[in-house]
Amino acid sequence: MNSMMTLFSCPKPFRGHFGVIQKNAIRSWTLLKPRPEIFLMGDEEGISEVAQELRVRHMPHVRRNEFGTPLVNSLFEEAERAATEEFMCYLNGDILLMSDFAEAFKRVSKEMPRSLMVGRRWNLEVKERIDFGTHWEQRIKGDVSRRGKLYPHFAIDYFVFPKGVWGEIPPLAIGRPGWDNWILYRAHCLNLPTIDLTKRVVVVHQNHDYSHHPDGWAGAMKGEESKRNIELVGETAHAYSLLDADYCLTSQGLKRRRPPLHKPFYLYRHLVVLSVSHPSLKPLVRLIKKIGDRYLSSP
């Protein structure tokens, strides 16, 4: 049976807790049916051994910036060059996928193959190796319903798209703010419909710290690389989110987002940035987010 897509990721070093959750994630990808073609990219510690153990392909050669961080354009170019499938999926190395992801992909790829599929993630504390025996998906979804937290619209951890669609991608640093929002903006520029899978797919982000960066969370989210990413994506005007999605996947199929809220949330983007230096704006940001949450959860 042919693979449903080529799935690629750029894991962090397989040390300590990161080693546990990343191996959990990759194992979950290998259990998708049909099994996707999987690329682990980069030469971080442990990647080669995990790729060999889980029978996935290791692609060590990725361009990096002067800080040693892999670049998005290199990851996408190298993966597309080697891929044998028509569809690509980039996702972060700590993301668990389950059968509902494969089912959603199958449905959307038939109904609207020229599209970008994205969605929100559920944050979940996972400390140990997952037992992938019988009913593992039900156990994880039970954990999510009891103690998981649905993350906001601005962080996107997976992208499914037709191969060769993007054209030139800026040299954005992976794992730093802005690059995922630029992908949604680029889809808008290309008239590539963006489809939010959140209502039909439970995608799980296994929580972790930022010990992989020498300056921790602040270094990863507010350091020099982050500032450069924001400059490359054009500040907030190009920072699209899932509030800008054209369609959502429902139990009845694809559904267009309803007016008048289906408009780019320029105000929200700017307010999020301004609220960092102007705390008095935070109540307004929370109000807009509340409206967006209600909008995205409506049938």
N, C-alpha and C positions, 0 to 999 in steps of 0.2 A: 504494500500500500504506500502511495506517495506521501511525503511529508505535507502537512498543511501550510507550513510557512518556514522561513528561515528566521530563527530567533537568535539574537546576539546581545551580549552583555559584557561589561568591563568591570569585573569584580575587584574588590580591595584585597590586600594580602589575607591569606587564609590562616589567621592567627587568632587564638582565643575565641571570644564570642563571635567575632566576624566569621571565623572559620565554621562555626556551628550553623549560624543562620544562612550563610551563603550556600553551604552544602545542602541544607534543607531546601532552599529555593531551587537550586539546579536540579535536585532530585525530583521536585514536583514538576518541573518542565519536562523531564524525561518520561513522565507518566501520562502526559497528554496523549489523546488518541484522535487521529493518528499522531505518532511521535514526530515532533518538528525536527528539522535540521538545527543543531545548536552550536554556536560559536562562543567560546570564552576568549576574550581579547585582552592583550597585555601580557607583561612578563612578571607580574607580581608573585610574591612567594606563595607556593602551593597550587597555583593555577594548573600547571602542567600535570601534577599528580592527580588532582581532582578530575581534570578532563579525561585522563587515561582511565581512572576508576569508573567514571560514569559514562564512558564511551561517547564523549562529545569532542568536537574539534577545538584544538587550541591554536589561536592565531596570535603569536607574541609580538608582532611588529606593528606598533601604533605610534604615530607622531605625538609628541608631548610639548608643552610649553616649557619655559625656563624654570618653572617651579616643579617640573616633573609630572604634571597632571595631563592625562590623555586629552586629546582634542576631539570634539564632536565630529568635525568634518572628516577627520582621519578614520574614526570608528565606522561612520556610515559608509564612506568610500570603500574601505577594505572589506567590510562585510558584504556590501552589494556586489563587489567584484567577484567574490568567492561563492556567493549564494547560488543555489540551483533552483530555488523556488520563486514563484511570481510575487509572493507577498513577503514582507519583512516585518519583524517585530523587535524593536529595541526595548529592553526593560532593565531596571536596576537590579543589581545582584542579590538583593535581600527580599525580593518579591516572590511570594507563593502564588502559583496559578493552579486552578482546579478545572474540572470538566466543564463548568459553566462558561469559562473563557473560550474553550474550543467550540462550544455550541454557539456562542455569540458570534465568533469569527465566521463560522460556517454560514450562519444566517445572513450576516451583513455582506460578506464577500459575494454571495449570490445575488442579493437584492441591490447592492450599491458597491460594486467592486472598486470603483475609483473614489476612495474616501480615506479619511484618517480616523482610526478608531482609538479612543482614549477613555479615561475614566478616573474617578477618584479612588483612593486607596483606603483600606481600613488599617489603622495602626494597632498592633497587638504585641504584648510582651511574650516573647518566646525565648526561653533560656536554654532549653535542651534540644537534643536531636529529636526530630519527629519520627514516630513509628509510622511508617507508610504501609502498614498492613491494612486489613479489612476496615472499611468505614472511616478511614483517616480524614476524608473530606468533611464528613458529618461532624467529627470531633472538632476540627478547626473552625467550622462555621458555628458550632455551638459556643466555642470560646469567643468568637467574634461577637456573637449576639449578647453574651454576658458581660464582656469587658473590653471589647474593641471600640475604637473611636474613629469615626469617619473624618478624614482629613479635609481641609478646605480646598476650594476650587483651583487655587493657584499652583499647587504642586502636582505635577503629572509624572508618573513613574513608569508608564508604558505607552508605546506608540505602535500601532499596526498600520501599514501603508503599502501601496504598490511599489515595487522596486523601480528605482530610477526617477522618482517623481520630484525630488527636491531641487535639483540644480545645484548652484553654488551655496554652500553653507559657510558662515563665518567661522573663524578659528576660536570657537567658544570652548571654555574649559568644562569638562564633564563634572557633574557633582557640585557645581557652583550656581548661584541663582541666575535665572533669566533664560538659560538655553532652552529649557522645556517650553517656556511661554513663547519664545521665538518660533519654535516649530509650529505652534498653533497659528501664529501670525503669518508665517510663510504659507501655510495651507490656505488661509484666507486670501492671500495675494494670488495664489494659483487657482482659485475657485475650486479647491478640493474640499468637498463637504466634510465637516468635522462631526463625528458621531460619538456621543457620550454613552458609554456602556454601563454606567454606574448602577442603574436600576436592575440590571439583569446579571451582573457579574460581581462576585466578591473577590477582590484582589487584595491580598494581605501583605502589608509591610511589617516586617519583623523589627521592632524597635531596637535601636542601638545608640551608643554614645558617639562622640566625635574624636576618639583617641587616635584615629588614623591620621589626623591632621596635627602638626606640631603645636598649633595655637588653638586647638579644640574647635568648638562650634563657632566662636567669633572669627577665627581664622578662615574657616570654610565659608561662612555666610557673609562676612563683612570685610574680608581682607582684600589685598590688591587684585587677586584674580576675580573676585566678585565684582569689584568696581569696573574692571576691564570688560567683563561679560555685559554689565549693564550699559556701558558705552557702546559696545558692539551691537546690542539688540535695539538701541535707540531709546533708552530710558523707558518710561512707562507706556508711551504711545504704542509700542509694539509688543507689550507684555500681555498677550492674550491669555485667557483662562478658560475653564470649562463653562463659565457663564456665557461665553461666546460661541458655544457649540451650535451647529445648525440643526442637528437632530439628536434625539435620544432613542435608545432601544428599549421598547416596552414588550410586554407579553404578547401584544398584538402586532409587533413588528416595529419598523421605523416610524417615528412620529416627529414632525417638525416642531421646533420650539415655538411657543405661542407668543404673538405680539401682545402688548408693546414691550415686554421685557427682553425679547430677542433683539437686542441692540448691543454693540460693543460697550463694555462697562468702563468707558474712559474715566469717568468720575471716580469709580471705585479704585481703579489702578493708581490714579494720582493721589487719592486720599490715603491709601495704604502706605505709600512712600512718605507723604507729608506727615502722617501721624507719628512717625518715628521721632521727628524733631518738634512736632506740635501735638503733645498728648491730649490737648483739648478736643482734637478731632476724632479721637478713638471711639467715643459713643456713636458718632455718625457712621464710622466704619463698621461697627458692630451691628447697627441698624440695617445697613445695606447688605451685610453678610447674612443677616437673619432673613431678609426678603429673598436673597438669592437661594438660601437653603430651602425655604418654603417653595420657591419656584421649581427648583430641581427635584424636589420630592413629590411634587404634584403628579397625579396620574396623566 
